[in-house]
Amino acid sequence: MMHRAALLIGGNQGDRHSLLLQATDLIRQRIGSVALLSSIHETEPWGDFEIQNSESEIQNFLNQALVVDTLLSPHDLLHEALAIEHTLGRRRPASTFHSPLSTRKYSSRPIDIDIIFYDHAIISTPDLTVPHPRMHLRRFVLEPLAEVLPDYVHPVLGKSVAEMLAEPTQWVTGTQAGVSTPAHHASTNPEPPQGVAGTE
């Protein structure tokens, strides 16, 4: 059975544009066909960031939303997303998967792939929460997502993506609020369905 998932990809290390392209290609190969693709947005780092030894400063992120048609289950999709991150150089500390969101420290990364929506499912397991638990607070998620799924209604909050984006008072405030600006135009010619090229 085919499912539709919304993903957000982004990163702030290395060749950011190239890594987004590579991530999109690997998503096509390992997860499913990309039905919709937003523009690329450049955003300030969000959350409590720590500067790593190799960094003199924290670079801005490039973020992009994708709508993917997939045969994978939610947890298989998560497995493939993590495998793609690893292929592209992401090394997640073990604490990433278990730290409460309210106390988590964030760090720079070459690529990040988040599952924002999966059909209209509500999932809460130790390793996966869908819809993404903080997507409605993150403008850098809502802006690209609104380009591709403005009318999608959040299955928990009962608001569309466009409605959530129109409520700026709920966003995190401060210099790390994730305010974004378009860096490239949205794709006006989404690729035709390509199916799943493999789940190894």
Buried (B, 14 or more C-beta within 10 A) or exposed (E): EEBBBBBBBBBBBBEBEEBBEBBBEBBBBBBBBBBBBBBBBBBBBBBEBEEEEEBEEBBBBBBBBBBBBBBBEBEEBBBBBBBBBEEBBBEEEEEEEEEEEEEEEBBBBBBBBBBBBBEEEEEEEEEBBBBBEBBBBBBBBBBBBBBBBEEBBBBEEEBBBBBBBEEEEEBEEEEBBBBBEBBBEBBEEBEEEEEBEEBE
